[in-house]
Amino acid sequence: MSRISATGLSKAYRHYAHPRDRFLELLPGFRKQRHSLEWAVRDVSFTVEDGEAVGIIGLNGAGKSTLLRLLTGTTAPTAGKFTVEGQVAALLELGIGIHPEFTGRQNARLSLQL
């Protein structure tokens, strides 16, 4: 049985050309869409079985942090769905700071000790 299952998981953020466009979009007389969608994660599907360990790797801007936020429930998906049985915790929390002298495993252990 899978512990984590994601199907078509996607997250888009609204991008406004100017800060005032966000406000104008809310006004009744200006209902014209003034934003474009920037997709951080698009159509991701995977399963994690009981006892498996998973790492998320990719280039800067690939959506790793966004995917982690989706799986931990910090942000809601724009499209798709996922199920999590049990608890999900990120070993290297977003923004915690990583020591470049340590390996990934050492950084994870240090984070867990804190």
Secondary structure, DSSP 4 states (H G I P E B T S, - for coil): -EEEEEEEEEEEEEEESSHHHHHHHHSTT--S--EEEEEEEEEEEEEEETT--------TTSSHHHHHHHHHTSS--SEEEEEE-S----SS-TTS---TTS-HHHHHHHHHH-
